[in-house]
Amino acid sequence: MFIVSTLPVIFSALLIAAHFFRAGSLLPAIICLFFPLLLFTRNRWAPRLLTIFLLLSAAEWLRTMVVFIGHYQEAGVPWIRLVVILTGVSLATALSALVFRTERMKKRYMRSAA
């Protein structure tokens, strides 16, 4: 059940890694692939670090959206669909951090403090 509850975090990390890989940024892509491994530690700082990672990833999606809107406008191409999709991806990435607010995850990571 732990893996199922962490799927949003894993999916968000894979998606941002694919984004960086497609942009030709191999090192950030590799780093993003290692973040979900923190889920398997029971350190108290792991949820905080993953939350920061997910919020920064959501911000990267918004930054990418702004850049692409400029390119689309220069080309005279409709960009509303781009805004809808990337806003959704950014929102889903940010909301995946809420996984760590569930009772199961709080117990998992608070247990390491004792």
Contacts in CASP RR format, 6 or more apart in sequence:
PFRMAT RR
TARGET T0000
AUTHOR 0000-0000-0000
METHOD contacts of the structure
MODEL  1
MFIVSTLPVIFSALLIAAHFFRAGSLLPAIICLFFPLLLFTRNRWAPRLL
TIFLLLSAAEWLRTMVVFIGHYQEAGVPWIRLVVILTGVSLATALSALVF
RTERMKKRYMRSAA
1 104 0 8 1.000
2 104 0 8 1.000
2 108 0 8 1.000
5 99 0 8 1.000
5 102 0 8 1.000
5 104 0 8 1.000
5 105 0 8 1.000
6 36 0 8 1.000
6 39 0 8 1.000
6 99 0 8 1.000
8 92 0 8 1.000
8 95 0 8 1.000
8 96 0 8 1.000
8 99 0 8 1.000
9 36 0 8 1.000
9 39 0 8 1.000
9 50 0 8 1.000
9 54 0 8 1.000
9 96 0 8 1.000
9 97 0 8 1.000
9 99 0 8 1.000
10 36 0 8 1.000
10 39 0 8 1.000
11 96 0 8 1.000
12 54 0 8 1.000
12 57 0 8 1.000
12 92 0 8 1.000
12 93 0 8 1.000
12 96 0 8 1.000
13 32 0 8 1.000
13 33 0 8 1.000
13 35 0 8 1.000
13 36 0 8 1.000
13 53 0 8 1.000
13 57 0 8 1.000
14 32 0 8 1.000
14 33 0 8 1.000
14 36 0 8 1.000
15 89 0 8 1.000
15 93 0 8 1.000
16 32 0 8 1.000
16 57 0 8 1.000
16 60 0 8 1.000
16 61 0 8 1.000
16 93 0 8 1.000
17 28 0 8 1.000
17 29 0 8 1.000
17 30 0 8 1.000
17 32 0 8 1.000
17 33 0 8 1.000
18 29 0 8 1.000
19 60 0 8 1.000
19 61 0 8 1.000
19 64 0 8 1.000
20 26 0 8 1.000
20 28 0 8 1.000
20 29 0 8 1.000
20 32 0 8 1.000
21 29 0 8 1.000
32 53 0 8 1.000
32 57 0 8 1.000
35 49 0 8 1.000
35 50 0 8 1.000
35 53 0 8 1.000
38 46 0 8 1.000
38 49 0 8 1.000
38 50 0 8 1.000
39 46 0 8 1.000
39 50 0 8 1.000
42 108 0 8 1.000
42 109 0 8 1.000
42 111 0 8 1.000
42 112 0 8 1.000
43 109 0 8 1.000
43 112 0 8 1.000
44 109 0 8 1.000
44 110 0 8 1.000
44 112 0 8 1.000
44 113 0 8 1.000
46 109 0 8 1.000
47 100 0 8 1.000
47 105 0 8 1.000
47 109 0 8 1.000
50 97 0 8 1.000
50 100 0 8 1.000
51 97 0 8 1.000
51 100 0 8 1.000
54 93 0 8 1.000
54 94 0 8 1.000
54 96 0 8 1.000
54 97 0 8 1.000
55 94 0 8 1.000
55 97 0 8 1.000
57 93 0 8 1.000
58 90 0 8 1.000
58 91 0 8 1.000
58 93 0 8 1.000
58 94 0 8 1.000
59 90 0 8 1.000
61 86 0 8 1.000
61 89 0 8 1.000
61 90 0 8 1.000
61 93 0 8 1.000
62 86 0 8 1.000
62 87 0 8 1.000
62 90 0 8 1.000
64 86 0 8 1.000
65 82 0 8 1.000
65 83 0 8 1.000
65 86 0 8 1.000
65 87 0 8 1.000
65 90 0 8 1.000
68 79 0 8 1.000
68 82 0 8 1.000
68 86 0 8 1.000
69 79 0 8 1.000
69 82 0 8 1.000
69 83 0 8 1.000
70 79 0 8 1.000
72 78 0 8 1.000
72 79 0 8 1.000
72 82 0 8 1.000
73 79 0 8 1.000
99 105 0 8 1.000
100 106 0 8 1.000
100 109 0 8 1.000
END
